[in-house]
């Protein structure tokens, strides 16, 4: 059966032949057949009917078939042509093939011959049509792919343009530029929700009239953006429907998308064309992508601004605390000096009384005066330690330094305390520098704590030794010896244990200073070791080691 879509035009002035071919052979198979008897009107009929194939008799009364082929070709007709000829007209057929005929029939012809030739010609038509369709589809696919690439490139450019911008105003301007670019719009505006969250202000614009552009930073109501703010959905209007809104004075086509952060609308992005040409689905998708990037950028900008505000607040608090600390330190120093002066004077007055220079005193009175002097010495020791407050073992500022220098400074600080307690400070420092990698402030506190402990443990008239040497392993070995009572063996293992908070002897030199437990923790944190042992004669010695720089770097 023929395809109803296949159209066949027969140009034949012999009714018998046209009836045989057209009605009997082809129409019975379902083909759409038209017959033209006059060759002169065949051209007009061909242009109107647009046949898939033509069957042309080369013997025409008023126009030869060869001339008709030339005329049809001149009109751009490229449908396959089947030439009709009679026996003995083979020369005409050769000429017809030269002029573009694709097949031929010799008349009279049987139905089967007609159908075979027609189907052969139509097969070429169908194949050619299929190739054209495939070519069109391929071309369309290529165009779609190119459009998709342009869209992806535009989206990437949008993200690159303003995704990580922190400055709000710059971000707003970039958002507006991107919106105009990806939609090919003539003008546009960006509305951002005000701080109160009750309305929107004009944050950025492109090509708005001067009277409207002057409203930058002020509340804005264009009549349509509010609809988007309520619905949370993209809105596209053009032509007649837009005339009911006041923005119609700016153009004839508008596209508005919401900008959301966690489902909350924080901004509205609008673009417009002066012509009533609607925005395409691709342009809408690009603008919505720009809005998504904008929401991320706005969220980042807000977080960055919050972090900046927080950092500024913390810096102000730190500056205030530093100023307060400086003021407190200066006040503490002045109070320390005044108290030290008063305590030194009181100690001297008590010494005069104890020596009997202001009159004779009884042994009981002298004992009481010496006890009072001991309390004063403890108070002076507390003031010494207040000048060098204790830091926590975990807070460290590591440097390379010569521990001999710190030892000399510590001995100088304890000279007066030792003299007041009738003790001699003896130093045995290494003749060469002993470098360590540690926090010099904390090592100073360790030396202060051990010397204070030695002063309190020693009997009057004795010696306190501070020794520093370098071991064969290149370690710094520091030792502080007193001449106090020997420590019981069962107490040696608990010498560095942390004492209860209410124990007045838990810290060397009273309740202010660094305790032995903290000293041990500091030494261990530097990779060193610490231990205590009784001396061969009298008293005890505390040893500790510190690592050299090359093994700490």
Buried (B, 14 or more C-beta within 10 A) or exposed (E): EBEEEBBBBBBBBBEEBBBBBBEEBBBBBEBBBBBBBEBEEBBEBBEEBEBBBBBBBBBBEEBBBBEBBEBBEEEEBEBBBBBBBBEEBEEBBEBBBEBBBBBBBBBEBEBEBBBBBBBBBBEBBBEEEEEEEEEEEEEEEEEEEEEEEEBEEBBEBBBEBBBEBBEBEEBBBBBBBBBBBBBEBBBBBBBBBEEEEEEBBBBBBBBBEEEBEEBBEEEBEBEBBBBBBEEEEBBBBBEEEBEEBEBBEBBBBBBBBBBBBEEEBBBBBBBBBEEEEBBBEBBBBBBBBBBBBBBBBBBBBBEBEEEEEEEEEEEEEEEEEEEEEEEEEEEBEEEBEEBBEEBBEBBEEBBEBBEEEEEEBEEEEBEBBEEBBEEBBBBBBBBBBBBBEBBEBEEBEBEBBBBBEBBBBBBEBBEBBBEBBEBEBEBEBBEEEBBBBBBBBBBBBBBBBBBBBBBBBBBEEBBBBBBBBBEEEEBBBBBBBBBBEEBEEEEBEEBBEBBEEEEEEBBBBBEBBBBBBBBBBBBBBBBBEBBBBBBEEBBBBBBBBBBBBEEBE
